[in-house]
């Protein structure tokens, strides 16, 4: 009795290319979503109240609050940089794309670091306490913090994820058309050769200073 072993048919080039193409589309969609959402969340969080406390003024407690932008301007600045890097990824190729993707990832990491450091910072309220009390050595009392610094850190994590996806899958993503890479204007198209069977086209070509034969 003879045994016949089934041999699977060879994979076509189309099926082999479908995997990377699908990964490129999926990673692109996730990176765009994470990058845009991360920048928006970070910018929103820096405008919210991060800390509050009191200062002693004329024997009484004067309430003080500090927004994220009062505590540190780093997260908001890096959110703008990260958003610009996310857009710039599609305008460059190869090494340039890797550099921009790395900038995107570093922007996210910087936001996370600055936000976590700001979550326990009291210097912004200390400055306000010294200002309202007129005593340069005054410090804030009853200090407490909100959850908004951690929300900003989440936004930074989303930007970091977008940068990591750009570093890993950026080579599979589309790029700006080569016709628009120089000077920001489309390259001129070469005029088609005039049809020798149509005399009027020959005369028009000669009027334009072109060789009607196309050679």
N, C-alpha and C positions, 0 to 999 in steps of 0.2 A: 504494500500500500504506500502510495506516495503522498507526502504532505506538501501542500502548497502554502507558502507564506505570503500573506498579503503585503504588498509594498505600497505605502501611502504615496499618492501622487505628489510630485514636486510643487512647492509653493511658487505661485506666480510673483513676478516683481511687484505687481500692484498690491498684493496682499502683504508683502514684506514692508512696503512703504506706508501702508495704511496705519500701522502701529505708531511710528514716530509722528506722523501727521496728526493723528488723533491726540497724542500726548501734547503736541505743540499747541493745538487749539484749546485743549482743556486748561493747560498751564497758563496760556495767555489770558483766558477769561478769568481765571482765579486771581492772577496777578493784578489785572486791571481793577477787579472788584476790591481786592484787599488794599491796593495802593490808594485808590480814590477814597474808600471808606476810612482807611487809617489816617489819611491827611485830614479828612473832615472831622473825625472824632477828636483828633489831637487839637485842632484849631478851636473846636467847640469847648473842649475841656479847659483850655488855657484862659478862656473868658469867664469861667465860673469861679465860685469862691473855694479857695483851697484851705484857708485857715481863718481862725477867729480867736479873739481874746479880749482883754480889757487893759486899760491904762489908768493909773491913778491921777486924776485931775481935780484939784481943789478939794481933796479929801474924799472924792467920789470915784466910782468905777465908770470909765468911759469906754463904750464898746468899740472894737476895732475889727476890721475884716481885711483880707488880702486875696485878690484874685490870682489865678495862675500866672498872668502876665506880670503881676507885682513881684511874685516870688522868683521867677526865672523866665527870660525871653527865649531860651534855647529851644524848647519843644516847638513853639510856633514857627521859629525861623527854620528849623530842620524839617518841619512838615511842608513848608513851601519848597524847600530844596528837594525833598523827596518827591513831591508831586511833579516838579519840573524834570527830575531825572526819569520819572516814569514815562513822561511824554517823549523825552529825548532818546529813550531806548530805541524807538522806531526810526529815528533819523540817522543812526550810525550803524556800522557793521563791524563784525569781527572783534578786534581788540578794543575799538571804541565802545562797542556794546558791552563788553565785559567791564570796562572802566565805569561806565554809567550805571550798570547794574550793581557794581560794588558800592558806588556812591549812594544808591538807593538803599541798599542794605545797611550801610553805615549810618545813614540818616535815621533809620528806624531804631538802630541800636543806641544812638545818641539820645533820642527822645526817651527811650525806656530808662536810660541812666539818669538823665536830668529830672524826669518826673519822679522817680523813686527817691532821689536825693531831696527834691522839693517837698515830698510828702511829710518830712519831719523838720523842715526848715522854719526857723522863727525870726530870721534876720529882717524880713520885710515888715513884720509887725513890730519888731523892736524899733525900727526906724520910725514907724508911725507913732509909736508910744513916745519916743523922744521928741518928736515934732509937736504933738498935741500938748505934752506936759511942759515943754520948754526946758527939760532936763536931758542933756545929752547922754547921761548914764542910765536913763530909765529903760526898763525892759517890760515886755508884755507879760501880763498875768493871766491865769486861767486859759492857757493856750490849748486849742483843740484843732483837729484837722478833719477835713471832709474826705470823701472817696474820689473826688475828681482827679487828684494826681494819679491814681491808679487807673482811671479811665483813660487819661492821656498815655499812660504806659501801654495800655491795650492797643491804642492807636499806633504807637511805635512798633509794637509786635506785628501788627498787620503790615506796616511798611517794610519791616524786616523780612517777613514772609514773602512779600512781593519781590524784594531784592534777591532773596534766595532762589525763587522760581526763575527770575531773569538770568541769574548766573547759571542755573542748571539747564534751562530749556530755551534760553534766549536765542540760541543759534537756529532754532526751528521756527522762530517768529518772523512774520513778514517785515520788510523794511520799506522805507520811502523809495519811490520809483527813481531809478537812476537818471531819468530825464530831468528831475528837479533838484539834483544834488549840486550842480554848479550854478552859483549866482541866484539860486531860487527861481529860475525861469526855465521853461521847457526848451529842450534843444531844438533848433530848427530842422525841419524835415527836408530831405533832398527832393527837389522837384522831379516828377516823372518825366521820362524822355518823350519828346513830341512824336506823335504818330505820323510817319512819313506819307501815309495815304491821305492825310488831311492837310492840305496846303495852308489853311487858315491857322492851324496850330504851329506850323513851321514859322510863319511870319510873327506870331505872338512870341515865340521863343526867341527869335532874333531881336525883337523889340526889347525884351528883358535882358539882352546881353548873354543869353545862354546858347550852348551848343545844341542845335535841334536834333543832332544824331544821338545825343546822350553819351558820347564816348569821351 
